[in-house]
Amino acid sequence: MNNRFPPEGAPVRRRNLFAQVVENLGVRIVRGDLNPEEAFPKEADLEAEFGVSRSVIREAVKTLAAKGLLESRTRTGIRVLPPVRWNLLDAEVLGWRYNSMPPAQFFSELFEIRLMIEPDAAGFAATRATAADLLEIEQAFQTMTDAGLAGLPGIEEDLRFHRGILAAGRNPLLLQMGNLIGVGLLISYRFSRESFVIFLPMHKRVMDAIKDGDADAAKLAMQRLLTETRDYLKSHIRDD
């Protein structure tokens, strides 16, 4: 394995080194290079591999433990946890998982979950949204439109729109979907920049239904938006 980390003493900020260690170990766990059936590398070996101090390694382990990838105990030491324990709504874990699996499979799983949750969230928003919620959704859509006209990616604007709808649903658990949507939008843009502009009218139909307080129309509009986005991306995904 190539060591892309600088030698100890290189003029790189400690935080950058820490982030690289977390990413490297996280990817290896999600990819299966480090797994529950095998002993986790010793701290000393990781120090030598990455050229960092023991405190950086321990901080990285704590971070990965918080994401559900590792467990550290006094007697048994550090061990990799099985996938069922991973926090798959964590943005970094989602990204690592995407990079370790065929894109078509990732998007299939992603849209299955989005179709289960976002249409109902739009329906909730239609009946529960406050004036402030509606203003946030409208402003998000306007910034999406402006980005589209300017030929800009609009990922942050698109995410703001969907987060606004989740928030308007008035169920805090819905907001946990934000990372899932955000990673999905970012990766979608890598395959096709056109999809952002193409689906602006469908976003507007979702927004209009929510503003009208029509829960059924909002659910149908969101379902159509997600279904057609999924089908569009299928035609642009290559698993090579």
Secondary structure, 3 states (H helix, E strand, C coil): CCCCCCCCCCCCCHHHHHHHHHHHHHHHHHHCCCCCCCCCCCHHHHHHHHCCCHHHHHHHHHHHHHCCCEEEECCCEEEECCHHHCCCCCHHHHHHHHHCCCHHHHHHHHHHHHHHHHHHHHHHHHHHCCHHHHHHHHHHHHHHHHHHHCCCCCHHHHHHHHHHHHHHCCCHHHHHHHHHHHHHHHHHHHHCCHHHHHCHHHHHHHHHHHHCCCHHHHHHHHHHHHHHHHHHHHCCCCCC
